[in-house]
Amino acid sequence: MPALSLVPLLGLVAAALGVVTGVPQVLRLLRSPDATGLSYPSAVLGVLSSGTWLTYGVLLLDPAQLLANVPGVACAVTTAVLCARRLRLRLSRTWWACAVWAAVVAAAAVLGGAGLVGVAATAVTLVKMLPQVRTVLRREPLTGLAPATFLLTQVSAATWTAYGLATHQPSVVACSAVSVVLAGVVLSRRCPPRAVVRALHHGRWGVPGQLLVRPVVLLAA
């Protein structure tokens, strides 16, 4: 298969991963009232990020961006609303912030087209996880975070980085690469590597988990 024909497939894989990234966090919020450790500002910035990338995808008619961000917006909004309810926060200021940002994105589309919208999407995506990182670095309880969401974020962002490189979209590359690092920080605090290795070694995932970490255990012995 020619290399060029793999690029759209890579984009669709990245989009498919992006679709499911937020699902574990939504399910956790639906099943439990515990939102401890979840950053509401990051949840709101996630809404702005998904909406801006959706606009970018519409302007470029990029199937990967459209596939990822149509459900991505819905998932981000659901997360923000559930987070606000669990933390007993008011949503009125959030809707105003979304309205103002929508006006900024619309102006960017008119004045600079997809390129300027891409810059706006990159800017909001680069900062969206910073409040969450700040929260986890405070050593607060993090029981409200869904580890699977941040693991999927890492995998999805890595795939988007490769897609951005293949399609010469520097804005996609920049924010995706940063997302890989920041999601890794959050994940390492929510699930410390030593604790994960210990749990797998003691049979948390059965024999497959024990086999997976056996080399690490042998090296540490």
WODA-V342113 format. One record per residue. N is the residue number from 1. PSI is psi in whole degrees, -180 to 180 (NA if undefined). D_CENTER is the distance of its C-alpha to the mean C-alpha in whole Angstrom. Layout:
N	PSI	D_CENTER
N	PSI	D_CENTER
//
This chain:
1	129	31
2	149	31
3	-39	28
4	-33	27
5	-15	27
6	-20	24
7	-49	22
8	-36	21
9	-41	20
10	-42	18
11	-40	16
12	-35	16
13	-45	15
14	-41	12
15	-43	12
16	-41	13
17	-41	10
18	-33	8
19	-40	10
20	-5	10
21	-47	6
22	-7	7
23	-46	11
24	-38	11
25	-39	11
26	-45	13
27	-40	15
28	-42	16
29	-32	16
30	-34	19
31	-24	20
32	143	21
33	-3	22
34	114	20
35	24	17
36	128	18
37	-11	16
38	130	13
39	117	13
40	-42	14
41	-39	14
42	-37	10
43	-42	10
44	-43	12
45	-30	11
46	-37	8
47	-47	11
48	-40	12
49	-50	10
50	-41	10
51	-38	13
52	-42	14
53	-32	13
54	-43	14
55	-42	17
56	-44	17
57	-37	17
58	-44	20
59	-35	22
60	-10	22
61	45	22
62	111	19
63	-36	19
64	-45	16
65	-39	14
66	-45	16
67	-39	15
68	-39	11
69	-15	11
70	-56	14
71	-25	13
72	-41	9
73	-45	12
74	-43	13
75	-41	11
76	-42	9
77	-44	13
78	-44	14
79	-45	12
80	-43	13
81	-46	17
82	-39	17
83	-44	16
84	-41	18
85	-43	21
86	-34	20
87	0	21
88	52	23
89	152	22
90	144	24
91	-9	22
92	-45	24
93	-32	23
94	-44	19
95	-37	21
96	-43	23
97	-42	20
98	-40	18
99	-42	22
100	-44	23
101	-37	19
102	-39	20
103	-39	24
104	-44	22
105	-40	20
106	-42	23
107	-40	26
108	-39	24
109	-39	24
110	-43	28
111	-35	28
112	3	26
113	-154	25
114	-34	22
115	-47	22
116	-36	22
117	-38	19
118	-38	17
119	-44	18
120	-42	17
121	-41	13
122	-44	13
123	-48	15
124	-32	12
125	-35	9
126	-30	11
127	-9	12
128	-31	9
129	-6	8
130	-43	12
131	-36	13
132	-40	11
133	-43	13
134	-40	16
135	-46	16
136	-27	16
137	-14	18
138	-3	21
139	31	21
140	161	21
141	139	21
142	27	17
143	-17	18
144	-7	16
145	140	13
146	109	12
147	-36	12
148	-33	11
149	-41	7
150	-29	7
151	-46	9
152	-34	8
153	-42	4
154	-48	8
155	-44	10
156	-46	8
157	-37	7
158	-39	11
159	-40	12
160	-35	11
161	-46	13
162	-41	16
163	-42	16
164	-39	16
165	-41	19
166	-30	21
167	7	21
168	49	21
169	90	19
170	-32	18
171	-39	16
172	-43	13
173	-47	14
174	-53	14
175	-32	11
176	-42	9
177	-42	12
178	-38	11
179	-36	7
180	-46	9
181	-49	11
182	-40	10
183	-34	7
184	-38	11
185	-47	13
186	-46	11
187	-39	12
188	-27	15
189	-36	16
190	-39	15
191	83	17
192	134	19
193	-41	20
194	-41	24
195	-37	23
196	-47	22
197	-42	24
198	-43	27
199	-42	26
200	-39	25
201	-31	29
202	15	30
203	20	29
204	-42	26
205	24	25
206	-158	29
207	-42	31
208	-41	28
209	-39	26
210	-40	29
211	-35	29
212	-41	26
213	-1	27
214	-44	30
215	-38	30
216	-42	28
217	-42	31
218	-39	34
219	-35	33
220	-17	32
221	NA	36
//
